[in-house]
């Protein structure tokens, strides 16, 4: 968890300095205003300097929908689309995930503010997505989740990742 101090104070997206940690991933962070983001960027850059490129970055956080958001890509990127469709099939088969996966393409709804999945792809060429876990309702189970539900979700998600990378 990158924003422990902010979450403890009831601020989910904003850290104690008032910075929205979900935005502006297309530019380097200020180490004083957003040390959480700055440390993550340095970690990624350190890995890449050693020749280790992460295969996938997943930003897990809570919202009221439970969707997955993918980085904006070129509509002609068939490899990306095929990989994400395979991932979507796996997550639907091995977890209770039944919400939507938001595919978006460059040129559609462009904004000047980049979220983590778009910024990490833009800056480092990393595949990334946001998985918004709805703490109030799991649509696939049709119920308010409890701790056992989240443990099962985690087990299923690990199985998804294992299968996704085994077939890659």
Secondary structure, 3 states (H helix, E strand, C coil): CCCHHHHHCCCCCECCCCCECCCCCCCCCCCCCCHHHHHHHHHHHHHHHCCCCCCCEEEEEECCCCCEEECCECCCCHHHHHHHHHHHHHHHHHCCCCCCEECCECCCCCCCCCCHHHHHHHHHCCCEEEEEECCCCECCCCECCCHHHHHHHHHHHHHHHHHHHHCC
